[in-house]
Amino acid sequence: MPLIQAWSTLIAPTKANTMSLNGKLGIVFGVANKRSIAWAIAQAWHKAGARLAFTYQGERLKENVEELAGTFGSDTLILPCDVTRDDDIAAVFKAITEKFGKLHLMLHSVAFAPRDALEGQFVNTSREAFRIAHDVSAYSLVALARASAPLMTDGGSILAMSYYGAEKVVPHYNVMGVAKASLEASTRYLAYDLGPKKIRVNCISAGPVNTLAARGISGFGEMLKHYEEHTPLKRNVVPEELGATGVFLASDGAAAITGQVIYVDCGYQIMGM
């Protein structure tokens, strides 16, 4: 039998199922409204067959998350969680254990820095703003991965959201860029620690998307225009494309991918000028 034909025969039985998330159980951290990247990925995971739970940060966002998550079914688990509070995290995963019994997917789409730290010069970042940005945006991934791992008895996929400002200087992104660099490094160390348990940890580095968090960055409108002019594809990424990448990284199609930062930015990351 020719080598190519033999290889095709070998992969044929599983090829159609590699992107399915049927039977997978997941939890999503970071939905704020319908424009959230977390919501785009959650929708894609749901369409691929996953059953999901959601958290929300504070009463201000509760109604939004309840309305969106409720479209997945009236029994969808929706829980409060401040990721800077270990008690909140413990309560969330206690509820997940009682509801699901196990976990396969976890999405971390959580980031915050005080608004004044996203204006002016990075050199003027206060000690407190630096601490808050790293606690919310980077350490929370470690805390949530630690809580998720015991429930991922069949292995799993942990996915975090990053941005190009972790690698290169983006004016006004400031301390958030430094926190995202910490997030990406944490992804690699978590991938190493959790790999023996068949738990994969990856980041999507998304191009700019008009989300609630992004609008807090000074000059965000100009950033969108700059990307549209300078990416090889001459456009900005759309949420559905981030959702599709999220499904891939959560699926068996990415079974050998861990500790990576996947750029979904219409090619901006490759450009020098």
N, C-alpha and C positions, 0 to 999 in steps of 0.2 A: 504493500500500500504506500503511495507517495507520502512524503513527510507532511506536506500541507494538508492533504486529505485526512491523514491520521490525526493531526492537530485539530482540525475542524470537528472531527467526530468526537474527540475528547471533550471539547468545550461546549458542544451543542446542547447537551441536556441542561446545563446551568445558565447559559447565556441570557435567556429570557427573564430570569428571576433575579439577576444581580442588582437591579435597582429597586426591587420591591422592599417595602418596610412592613409588609403584612405581619401581624402578630407582635410587632415591636411596641414597647412601652417607653414613653419619654416624658421629660419635664422641660419646660421652657421658661427661662428667666429673662426678662427684659422687654416684654411687650408694653408699649406705652399707648399706642393708638394704631390705626389701620395703616399708617405710613412706616411703622417700625420695621426694621430689617428682621427682627425676631418674628414678627407676624408673617412676613413673606416666607420665611423658612418654615414656620409652624404650619402654614397652609399647605406648603409643598410636602412636608412630612405627612400631614393628614391625608392628602390625596394619594400618597404612596402607600397608605395603609396603616400608619402608626396611630396609636391611641395616646393622647397627650394630656398632661396636667399643666397648669399655668400658675405663675406667681405674679403678684403686683406689689409695687413699692408705694405704700401710703394710701390713704383714703382718696386722695386727689385722682389717682389713676384707677381706683377700684372699679368704678362704673364702666370705664372704657374697656378694661380687660374682661369684665363679666359679659359685656355685650358681644365682644368679638369671640371669646372662647365659647360662649353659649351657642354659637352657630355650629359647633362640633357636637352638640348634644347636651341635653339638660343635666346629665349626670357628670359633665366635665368637672374635674377637680380644680378649684381656683383658690389659692392660698395667699395670705399676706406674707411678705418676706422682705426684711431689711437685711441685705447681705453683709452689713457691718456688724450684725448681732448674731452671735453663735447660737443663742437660744431660739431665734427665729429659724435659722437653718435647721437646727435639730427638730423643731416642730414640723417643718415642711417634710422632712424625710421620714419622720414618724408616720405622718399622714400618707405618704407615698407607699410606705411599707404596708400599711393597713389596707390601702385601696388596691394596689397593684401586686404587692408581694415581691416584685423584682423590677429592674429597670434596664433598658437597653440604650437609651439616648438621653443626652443632656445638652441643652443649648444655653450658653452663657453669652448674653448680649447686653451686658451691664457696664456702664461707664459714667463717671461724673467727675467734674472738677469745678470749684467755685468759679463763677462767671468772670470775676476780675482777674483770675489766673489765665484766662483765655484771651486776654487783651494785653496790649503793650509788649514788654520784653520778658523773655523767659528768666533772665537774670534777676528779675524782681519778684520771682515766685516766693511766697512766704512758706515758712516751715509747715504751717498748718495746711495750706493748700496742697503742698507736696504730699503730705501724709494722707489727706483725704483722697486725692486722686489715685494714689497707689492702693489704698485700702479697698476702695470701691471698685476700681477698674482692673486691678491685677490680683491682689491677694484673694479677692472673692472667688476667683477661678480655682485657686488652691483649696479653699474651704469647701466649695461646692463639689469639686472632684473627690475630695476625701470623703464627703458624705455620700456621694453617688456610688463609689467603688464597691462597698459591701453588697449593694443591691444588684450589681452587674455580674451576677453569677454565671451568665452565659457569654460573658464578654460584652463590649459595648463601644459606643462612639460618643466622645465628648467634643463639642464644637464651640469655639470662641470667635468673637468678632474683633478684628484689628483694623488698622489703617496704615497707609504708606508713611504717615508722620512718625511711625516707630523706627523707620529706616533712614529717612532723610528729613531735613528741616522743612517744615511747612509753617510759614509765618502765621502767628496767632494760635497755632495748635499747642505750642508751648508745653506745659507740664503734662498734657494729655498724651503727647507724643512720647515722652519719657515713660509714662505709665504703660502705654501700649508696647513699648520695647520690653518692659518688665513682663507684660502679659505674654509676649511671644517667647521670651526666655523661659517663663514658667511652663508654657506649653511643651517645650522640649524636655524639661526635667520631669514633668508629669508623664509624658509619653514613655520615658525611660523607666520610671517607677512602676507604672501601671501596665506596661507591655506584657509582662509575664502572666497577667490576669486576662489577657486578650482584650484589653481596653485601649482603644486608640484615642489620641488627643491631637486635634488639629485646629488651625485658625483659618478663617477666611479674611483676607485683607480686601475690603470692598472699596471701590471708587466712591466718591461723594454721592450721597443720597439725601434727598430733602426730608430728613427726619426731625423730630422734636429736639434731639440732642445736637444734631448738626447745626441747627439754626442758632444755637448758643455760641457758635464760633464766629468771631468777628471776621467780616469779609467773605462769608460763605457763598454769597451769590456770585462774587467774582471768581471763586474757586470752581464753581460749576461751569462757568463760561470758559475758564482756562483749560479745564479737562476736555471739554467738547472740542476746543480748537487744537489741542496738542496730542490727544491719544491717537494711536494708529487707526482706530475704528471711527474717529471723528464724531464721537458721541459719548454720553454718559451711560453707565450701567443702569439697568432697571431692576426693581425688586424681584421680579420673577426669575431673573437670571441668577440672583443670589440664592433664591429658593431652590433652583435646580442644582446648584453646586452643593447646597446643604443636603439635599437628598443623596447625591453621589457620595459625599463623605460619610454619611450615616449608613450607607448600604454596603452590601458585600462586594460591590464593584470597587470599593476603596479598601478592601480587606488588608492590603499590604502597605497602606499609607498611614503614617503616624509621625507626630512631631513636626509637621510641615505648616508653612504659611502659604496658602493658595491665593494668588492675586486674581481678583475678579474685578478688573478696573478698565476694561477695554484696551489693555496694553500699556497704560500710562507708565507702569513701573519699569518698562524696558527702555524708556526714553532718556537720553542724556541731555538733549536740548529740544 
